[in-house]
């Protein structure tokens, strides 16, 4: 499995977070379900998937059982 730094090097236009880091951003309001310009996908530790992130905590926690990272693009 690739490290977070390796995944970040491959996705220079986006930010890479662990599931827990991303949940902290969501809980802190740094990522909002009302920000329709930003988006992201799950990363399986080897490759970026085409499974988009739905900004609902329970969905992210469930996906975190399968995916270690979220690759997120802040557009605002």
Secondary structure, DSSP 8 states (H G I E B T S, - for coil): ---HHHHHHH-TTSEEEEHHHHHHHHHHTSS-TT-SS-EEEEE-SSSEEEEE--S-HHHHHHHTTT-SEEEEE---
